[in-house]
């Protein structure tokens, strides 16, 4: 099986995402990951208006997200999530401003592709 291309955020955990968005000052960089139509894109923006009581933050030009999971508040099962703006994510976003197809956001192989699974 050929190697899959992994997104630079594929191995980020919810704990890392929560730690970043709870502890960085308002106005810090925020990265929104979208996977619509099989195309991975990142939008680099900033976040503000942290609401500690409800666990939400507002990302400029995008909307509200849960700090704990990075999920969109209004479409938590959708294809838009927050990720930590690491150097790898920012570099990938600069190299692929319109996104790229065929990039997996999952670090582990799906169960239906694992060798020996039936």
C-alpha atoms as one frame of an Amber mdcrd trajectory, in Angstrom:
protein
   0.000   0.000   0.000   1.466   3.434  -0.871   2.253   5.855   1.919  -0.537
   8.278   2.656   0.123  11.992   2.783  -0.709  13.179   6.290  -1.771  16.690
   7.122   0.586  18.577   9.430  -2.107  18.574  12.133  -2.935  14.857  11.926
  -1.232  13.972  15.207  -2.530  16.909  17.259  -4.602  15.826  20.236  -7.635
  17.504  21.764  -5.519  18.136  24.880  -2.932  20.085  22.836  -5.664  22.086
  21.125  -7.351  22.892  24.445  -4.041  23.855  26.084  -3.181  26.278  23.274
  -6.547  28.027  23.038  -7.062  28.261  26.821  -3.601  29.642  27.583  -2.643
  31.935  24.684  -3.651  35.591  25.016  -6.653  36.848  23.083  -5.565  38.108
  19.678  -3.133  35.218  19.160  -3.027  33.230  15.933  -5.757  30.688  15.260
  -5.892  28.139  12.452  -9.172  26.769  11.116  -8.952  23.434   9.269 -11.550
  22.642   6.603 -11.884  19.341   4.768 -14.862  20.016   2.512 -15.045  18.094
  -0.767 -11.901  16.092  -0.082  -9.774  19.253  -0.126  -7.784  20.160   2.983
  -7.423  23.904   3.592  -6.220  26.009   6.503  -7.393  29.538   7.263  -5.000
  31.568   9.394  -6.699  34.198  11.514  -6.818  35.287  15.174  -9.076  34.511
  18.092 -10.631  36.703  20.718 -13.529  36.907  23.130 -12.624  33.884  25.240
 -15.587  32.752  27.343 -14.170  30.599  30.141 -17.558  29.813  31.696 -18.932
  28.250  28.506 -15.567  27.049  27.161 -15.919  28.900  23.865 -13.789  31.280
  21.848 -14.624  33.443  18.872 -12.391  33.140  15.822 -12.338  36.276  13.691
 -14.277  35.877  10.470 -15.272  32.274  11.195 -17.364  31.987  14.371 -17.411
  30.235  17.732 -15.497  27.081  18.638 -15.200  24.923  21.742 -11.767  25.290
  23.339 -11.841  21.734  24.678 -12.169  19.983  21.325 -11.675  22.597  18.617
 -15.118  21.761  17.206 -17.364  24.402  15.702 -20.125  25.323  18.178 -22.899
  25.378  15.591 -21.814  22.341  13.546 -19.825  20.122  15.941 -19.948  17.126
  13.594 -18.993  19.212  10.557 -15.744  19.515   8.638 -14.444  22.707  10.265
 -12.143  22.500  13.297  -9.520  24.508  15.132  -5.951  23.243  15.160  -2.807
  24.532  16.851  -0.842  26.909  14.598   2.449  25.014  14.644   5.318  25.878
  12.300   4.423  22.862  10.149   0.771  23.901   9.817   1.670  27.507   8.972
   4.283  26.424   6.400   1.836  23.986   4.748  -0.841  26.688   4.605   1.608
  29.103   2.947   2.655  26.483   0.365  -0.936  25.394  -0.371  -3.130  28.520
  -0.127  -5.954  26.841  -2.069  -5.591  23.535  -0.264  -4.720  20.107  -1.555
  -6.611  16.900  -2.315  -5.597  13.458  -1.095  -4.252  14.529   2.287  -5.444
  12.542   5.296  -6.269  14.216   8.591  -6.209  10.835  10.348  -2.905   9.624
  11.799  -4.078   6.006  12.028  -5.024   3.846   9.065  -8.825   3.405   8.775
 -10.017  -0.003   9.956 -11.203  -0.968   6.470  -7.699  -0.492   5.020  -5.681
  -2.330   7.656  -4.031  -5.498   6.338  -5.747  -8.660   7.472  -9.026  -6.984
   8.448 -12.203  -8.514   7.112
